[in-house]
Amino acid sequence: MATTRLAARWVIAWDGRDHRTLENGEVVFDDGGRILFVGRGWGGEADRSIDCGNAVIGPGFVDLDALGDIDSTILGFDNTPGWRKGRIWPEAYLARGPYDALDADTLDLGKRWAYLNLLRHGITTALPITSIIYRAWSETAEEYDRAVDIAAEIGIRAYLGPAYCSGRTVVDAAGVFRLHLDSERGMAGLRDAVAFARRHDGAHGGLVRGFLAPDRIEGCTEGLLRASRDAAVDLGLPVRLHCCQSRLEVETMQERFGRGSLEVLEGLGFLDARPLLPHAVHLGGAEPSPQRIAADLDRLAASGSTVVHCPLVMARHGDALDSFRRLRARGIAIGMGTDTFPADMLLNLQVGVMLARTIEGDIAAASAADLYRAATIGGADALRRPDLGRLAAGAAADVTVFDLDDPRTGPFVDPVQSMVLAGSGVGFRDVYVAGRQVLRDGHPVDHDLDALHRDVNRAYAAFRKTYPDRTPGSPPAGTIFAPAFQRWEG
């Protein structure tokens, strides 16, 4: 097999227990997708040898909740409340009959755009998520059959599977919410997801794996949650369930079950080392107290489930994990997700550090290294993949090169601190997945990102025009999304 040797001023190497900073180091891997050597003084011959100069060679990030479409959440950044802005189905829309607002070509365009942006930001392993707001019900296996080939074409390591649900939240004209349930539709979605996993898990030489994705806890029946748990165990796959992520969720769970979300999952036997749980920012149920929150933390610690921390998207909604240090002190597993545009893991790590310090009122509450571990080892451990998230002989050759000569990074402090606290995802110069180069000099290999961006903007403009159908009273799109400043016609 052909071998590639990368050398740089800095290498983030794995010593078997933790990341270590290696100065003037080398990483050698083959096109079979495995790392052969990490250290200094490679004694073998390399078919290709690249001096990356003043750069950081590191492991690819693992994104457990990665944006997989043309992001709709950014439309709600300054346009609130969400239920008045097309974020929740109105009763009238449900009565008329929901429809798929995006056709197959646009769905595929969104995935291609999203997967390329993940790679551009140093994310080499991703579990994508797309919005179900614009769908007739939820995702379909057919679109993910196509996504398997899109992921392989682009070269990202992806865990894929269609999201499914038993219910959708709807709202009347007065702003009163209720849950519209269709239990059989949820079970049919699970059956499709299981069949998809059986077809594609391990596809493209293992680059594509399957996982199960019940959409969010308040939209699932107890039967669907039990069946998802059993299927995940039977197939040996991860299962991701959005949980404790909003006030609407915890209030809905209280109304339906008289208990908090984690209490329900515990009672169903759902919590174990397999689930991935974004976002865990609303612990303690609908009426949180220190005792109820502590009980939820105990449930998470005892289960071994992984909390998926997505600081940026949560901060945009005025929420934050309370707190990163407290969860770590309890021994709760934490991985990272991006869940919005931009898919910038470094930005998420920076926001995560700042929020942890702000919430705790202590600058020592979290460090760049803490969040970096969560984005690498934390994600790999959650997926039970000791070959990911680290640079060591025998690990997967998922390798990133971050440019320290870019003036936007500022004066050098330390490889990881400079990246997390002063850098951004645009600083990733080169990215390799399974030994294949997928980003070169900041540009996707074999893909015209500028042309793709133009197509995405056209698709996004068309997508925005569908929002009146999903907004109470069907107001014009121009009034749903107000500009930051009014246009000046003078």
C-alpha positions in Angstrom: 0.0 0.0 0.0 1.1 3.6 -0.7 2.2 5.5 2.4 2.0 9.2 3.3 4.3 10.9 5.8 3.2 14.3 7.2 5.6 16.4 9.3 4.8 19.6 11.2 5.9 21.8 14.0 3.3 20.2 16.2 1.5 16.9 16.5 -1.2 16.0 18.9 -0.2 12.4 19.6 -2.0 9.8 21.7 0.1 8.0 24.4 -2.5 5.4 25.2 -4.1 7.4 28.0 -4.3 11.0 26.8 -3.3 13.4 24.1 0.3 14.7 24.2 1.9 17.6 22.4 4.8 16.5 20.2 7.1 19.1 18.8 8.6 18.5 15.3 6.7 15.3 14.9 5.6 13.0 12.1 2.5 11.0 11.3 2.7 8.2 8.7 -0.3 6.3 7.3 -1.2 4.2 4.4 -4.0 4.3 1.8 -5.6 1.3 3.5 -6.7 3.8 6.1 -4.5 3.0 9.1 -1.8 5.1 10.9 1.6 3.3 10.9 3.6 5.7 13.0 3.4 8.7 15.2 6.6 10.2 16.6 10.0 11.4 15.3 12.4 9.7 12.9 10.2 7.5 10.8 12.7 4.9 9.5 10.7 3.6 6.6 10.2 4.8 3.1 7.1 6.9 2.3 5.6 7.2 -1.2 4.6 10.8 -0.4 6.3 13.0 2.2 4.8 16.4 3.0 6.3 19.1 5.3 3.3 20.9 6.7 5.5 23.6 8.3 4.1 25.7 11.1 1.0 23.7 11.6 -0.8 21.3 14.0 -1.4 17.8 12.9 -4.2 16.4 14.9 -7.0 13.8 14.9 -10.3 14.5 13.2 -13.1 15.6 15.3 -16.1 13.3 16.1 -19.4 15.2 15.7 -22.3 13.3 17.4 -25.0 15.7 16.3 -23.8 17.1 13.0 -25.9 19.4 10.8 -26.8 17.4 7.7 -28.9 19.8 5.6 -29.3 23.5 4.7 -29.8 24.8 8.2 -33.3 26.1 9.2 -32.4 26.9 12.8 -30.6 30.1 11.8 -33.9 31.5 10.6 -35.0 31.6 14.2 -31.9 33.4 15.5 -33.6 36.8 15.6 -37.1 35.7 14.6 -39.1 34.7 17.7 -41.1 33.1 19.2 -40.5 30.0 17.1 -44.1 28.9 17.0 -45.1 32.2 15.3 -42.2 31.8 12.8 -42.9 28.4 11.2 -40.9 26.3 13.7 -44.0 24.3 14.9 -46.8 23.1 12.8 -50.1 25.1 13.1 -53.3 23.1 13.5 -54.5 24.4 10.2 -51.4 23.1 8.4 -52.0 19.7 9.9 -55.6 19.7 8.9 -54.7 20.6 5.2 -52.1 17.9 5.1 -48.4 18.3 5.6 -46.1 17.9 2.6 -42.4 17.6 1.9 -41.2 21.1 1.2 -37.9 19.9 -0.4 -37.6 17.6 -3.4 -35.1 14.8 -3.6 -32.5 16.9 -5.5 -32.6 19.6 -2.9 -32.3 17.1 -0.1 -29.3 15.7 -1.8 -27.8 19.1 -2.4 -28.2 19.9 1.3 -26.4 16.8 2.4 -23.6 17.4 0.0 -23.2 20.9 1.2 -23.4 19.9 4.9 -21.0 17.0 4.6 -18.4 19.1 2.8 -18.7 21.8 5.4 -18.1 19.3 8.2 -14.8 18.3 6.5 -13.8 21.9 6.0 -14.0 22.4 9.8 -11.9 19.3 10.7 -14.8 17.0 11.4 -14.0 13.6 10.0 -16.7 11.4 11.7 -20.3 12.7 11.8 -23.7 11.5 12.8 -25.9 13.9 10.8 -29.2 15.4 11.8 -31.7 17.2 9.5 -34.8 19.2 10.4 -38.2 17.5 10.3 -40.0 20.8 10.3 -40.2 20.9 6.5 -41.2 17.2 6.1 -44.5 15.5 5.6 -43.6 13.5 8.7 -40.0 12.5 9.2 -36.9 11.4 7.2 -37.1 8.5 4.8 -34.9 5.5 4.2 -34.9 6.3 0.5 -33.2 9.7 1.0 -30.6 8.0 3.2 -30.0 5.3 0.6 -28.8 8.2 -1.5 -26.9 9.8 1.4 -24.8 6.6 1.7 -23.3 7.3 -1.7 -23.0 11.0 -1.1 -21.0 10.5 2.0 -18.7 8.0 0.3 -18.2 10.3 -2.7 -17.2 13.2 -0.5 -15.2 10.9 1.8 -16.6 11.7 5.2 -16.9 8.9 7.8 -20.6 8.9 8.5 -23.1 7.2 10.8 -26.4 7.4 8.9 -30.0 6.5 9.5 -33.4 8.1 8.9 -35.0 9.8 11.9 -38.4 8.6 12.9 -41.1 9.7 15.4 -44.6 8.8 16.7 -45.8 12.4 17.1 -45.4 16.0 16.1 -46.1 19.1 18.2 -48.8 21.4 16.8 -50.0 24.8 17.9 -53.3 26.6 17.6 -53.8 30.3 16.8 -53.7 31.2 20.5 -50.3 29.5 21.0 -51.6 26.4 22.8 -49.5 23.3 22.1 -50.6 19.7 21.8 -49.0 16.5 20.6 -50.4 14.9 17.5 -49.7 11.2 17.7 -49.5 8.5 15.0 -48.0 5.5 16.7 -48.1 3.2 13.7 -46.2 5.8 11.7 -43.5 5.8 14.3 -43.1 2.0 14.4 -43.0 2.0 10.5 -40.2 4.5 10.7 -38.3 2.3 13.1 -38.8 -0.7 10.8 -37.5 1.3 7.9 -34.5 2.5 9.9 -33.6 -1.1 11.0 -33.9 -2.3 7.4 -31.6 0.6 6.3 -29.0 -0.3 8.9 -29.0 -3.9 7.8 -28.5 -2.8 4.2 -25.8 -0.3 4.7 -23.9 -0.8 8.0 -20.3 -1.2 7.1 -20.8 0.0 3.5 -17.9 1.5 1.5 -15.2 -0.4 3.4 -16.7 0.6 6.7 -16.7 4.3 6.0 -20.5 4.3 6.4 -22.1 2.8 9.5 -25.7 2.8 10.7 -27.3 4.2 13.8 -30.9 4.7 15.1 -32.4 8.1 15.4 -35.7 8.5 17.2 -36.2 12.2 16.6 -36.8 13.6 20.1 -38.2 12.1 23.3 -41.5 14.1 23.4 -42.4 12.8 20.0 -41.9 9.1 20.9 -44.3 6.7 22.5 -43.0 4.3 25.2 -43.4 1.5 22.8 -41.3 3.2 20.2 -38.6 3.9 22.8 -38.5 0.3 24.0 -38.4 -1.0 20.4 -35.6 1.4 19.5 -33.6 0.3 22.6 -34.1 -3.4 21.7 -33.2 -2.8 18.0 -30.0 -0.9 18.9 -28.9 -3.7 21.2 -29.8 -6.4 18.6 -27.9 -4.6 15.8 -25.0 -3.3 18.0 -25.6 0.3 16.9 -25.7 3.6 18.6 -29.0 5.3 19.3 -29.4 9.0 19.5 -32.4 10.7 21.2 -32.7 14.4 21.8 -33.5 14.8 25.4 -33.8 17.5 28.1 -33.4 20.1 25.3 -36.3 22.6 25.8 -39.0 23.8 28.1 -41.6 22.6 25.7 -40.2 19.1 25.9 -40.1 18.8 29.7 -43.6 20.3 30.0 -44.9 17.8 27.4 -43.3 14.9 29.2 -44.8 16.0 32.5 -48.2 16.2 30.9 -47.9 12.9 29.1 -46.2 10.8 31.8 -46.1 12.8 35.0 -42.4 12.5 35.1 -39.2 14.0 33.7 -37.6 12.8 30.5 -34.7 10.9 32.1 -37.1 9.4 34.7 -39.1 8.0 31.7 -36.1 6.7 30.0 -34.8 5.0 33.2 -38.2 3.3 33.7 -38.1 2.0 30.2 -34.6 0.6 30.6 -33.5 2.8 27.7 -30.5 4.3 29.5 -27.3 2.3 29.2 -23.9 2.9 27.6 -25.3 3.0 24.1 -27.5 6.2 23.9 -26.3 9.6 22.7 -28.4 12.3 24.4 -28.3 15.9 23.0 -28.6 18.4 24.8 -29.2 17.9 28.6 -29.7 21.6 29.3 -33.1 21.1 31.0 -32.5 18.6 33.8 -34.9 18.0 36.7 -38.1 17.9 34.7 -40.8 20.5 34.4 -40.4 21.7 38.0 -36.6 21.5 38.5 -35.1 21.7 42.0 -31.6 21.0 43.2 -32.7 17.5 44.3 -34.4 16.7 41.0 -31.5 17.9 39.0 -29.1 15.9 41.2 -31.3 12.8 40.6 -31.0 13.3 36.9 -27.3 13.7 37.1 -27.2 10.4 39.1 -29.2 8.7 36.4 -26.8 9.9 33.7 -23.7 8.9 35.7 -25.1 5.4 36.5 -26.2 4.7 32.9 -23.0 5.4 31.0 -25.0 7.3 28.4 -23.2 10.1 26.6 -24.4 13.7 26.8 -23.9 15.4 23.4 -22.8 19.0 24.2 -23.7 21.5 21.5 -22.8 24.9 23.0 -23.3 27.1 20.0 -26.8 26.2 19.0 -28.0 26.1 22.6 -26.4 29.5 23.4 -28.3 30.9 20.3 -31.5 29.8 22.1 -30.4 31.3 25.4 -29.6 27.9 27.0 -26.4 26.3 28.3 -25.2 23.1 29.9 -25.2 23.5 33.7 -22.4 22.7 33.7 -19.6 21.0 31.8 -17.5 20.7 35.0 -20.4 19.4 37.1 -21.1 16.6 34.6 -17.5 15.6 34.3 -17.1 15.6 38.1 -20.0 13.1 38.2 -18.2 10.9 35.7 -20.8 11.6 33.0 -19.6 10.9 29.5 -19.6 14.0 27.3 -19.1 14.2 23.5 -19.6 17.1 21.2 -22.0 18.2 18.4 -22.3 21.2 16.2 -26.0 20.9 15.2 -26.1 24.2 13.3 -24.3 26.3 10.7 -21.5 27.0 10.7 -20.3 23.4 11.4 -17.4 24.9 13.2 -16.2 22.5 16.0 -13.5 24.9 17.2 -16.2 27.7 17.6 -18.3 25.2 19.6 -15.3 24.4 21.8 -14.6 28.0 22.4 -18.2 28.8 23.3 -18.2 25.7 25.5 -15.2 26.9 27.5 -16.7 30.4 27.9 -20.1 29.2 29.0 -18.7 26.7 31.5 -16.6 29.5 33.1 -19.5 31.9 33.1 -22.0 29.5 34.6 -19.6 28.4 37.3 -18.1 31.9 37.9 -14.7 30.2 37.7 -12.1 30.5 35.1 -10.8 27.0 36.0 -14.2 25.4 35.3 -13.1 24.2 31.8 -10.1 24.4 29.6 -9.3 24.1 25.9 -7.9 20.7 26.6 -11.2 19.6 28.3 -13.4 20.5 25.4 -10.8 19.2 22.8 -10.9 15.8 24.5 -14.7 15.8 24.4 -14.6 16.5 20.6 -12.1 13.6 20.0 -11.9 10.9 22.6 -15.4 11.7 24.0 -17.0 11.1 20.7 -14.9 8.0 19.9 -15.7 6.4 23.2 -19.4 7.1 22.7 -19.3 5.2 19.5 -17.2 2.4 21.0 -14.5 3.2 18.5 -11.0 3.1 20.0 -9.6 3.7 16.6 -11.1 7.2 16.2 -10.3 10.6 17.8 -6.6 9.9 18.3 -3.3 9.8 16.5 -1.6 6.5 17.3 -0.2 3.5 15.4 -3.2 1.3 14.4 -5.8 4.0 14.6 -7.8 5.1 11.7 -6.0 7.6 9.4 -8.4 10.5 10.1 -6.0 13.3 10.2 -6.3 17.1 10.2 -3.7 19.9 9.5 -4.4 23.3 11.1 -2.4 26.3 9.8 -0.7 28.3 12.5 0.7 30.8 10.0 -2.8 32.2 9.2 -2.8 35.8 10.8 -6.4 35.3 11.9 -5.1 32.8 14.5 -3.0 35.6 16.1 0.1 35.1 18.2 1.0 31.6 19.1 0.3 30.4 22.6 0.1 26.6 22.5 -1.2 24.3 19.7 -4.5 23.4 21.2 -5.1 26.6 23.1 -4.3 28.7 20.0 -6.8 26.6 17.9 -9.6 26.6 20.5 -9.4 30.1 21.9 -8.1 32.1 19.0 -8.7 30.0 15.9 -11.7 28.9 13.8 -12.6 26.1 11.6 -11.4 27.9 8.5 -7.8 27.3 9.7 -7.9 23.7 8.7 -5.7 23.4 5.6 -5.7 19.7 4.9 -8.0 16.8 6.0 -7.6 13.1 5.5 -10.2 10.4 6.2 -9.2 6.8 6.1 -6.0 7.9 4.5 -7.7 9.7 1.6 -7.2 13.4 1.2 -10.6 15.2 1.2 -9.5 18.8 1.9 -6.4 20.4 0.3 -5.3 23.9 1.0 -8.7 24.6 2.6 -10.7 23.5 -0.4 -12.6 20.2 -0.8 -10.9 17.8 -3.2 -12.8 17.4 -6.5 -15.7 19.6 -5.4 -16.5 23.2 -6.4 -17.7 24.7 -3.1 -18.4 28.1 -4.7 -20.8 26.7 -7.2 -22.4 24.5 -4.6 -22.9 27.6 -2.4 -24.7 29.4 -5.2 -27.0 26.4 -5.6 -27.6 26.3 -1.9 -28.6 30.0 -1.8 -31.1 29.5 -4.6 -32.6 26.5 -2.8 -32.7 28.3 0.5 -34.6 31.2 -1.1 -37.2 28.8 -2.4 -37.3 27.0 0.9 -38.1 30.2 2.8 -41.1 30.7 0.5 -42.7 27.6 2.0 -42.8 29.0 5.5 -46.2 30.7 5.3 -47.8 27.3 5.0 -46.3 26.3 8.3 -46.9 29.5 10.2 -50.2 30.4 12.0 -52.3 32.7 9.9 -50.0 32.1 6.8 -48.5 35.6 6.8 -46.2 36.6 4.0 -42.6 35.3 4.3 -41.3 38.8 4.4 -43.2 39.5 7.7 -42.1 36.1 9.2 -38.4 36.9 8.9 -37.8 40.5 9.7 -34.5 42.1 8.6 -32.0 43.3 11.2 -32.5 46.8 10.0 -35.3 48.2 7.8 -34.3 48.8 4.2 -33.5 52.4 3.3 -35.2 53.3 0.0 -33.7 56.8 -0.1 
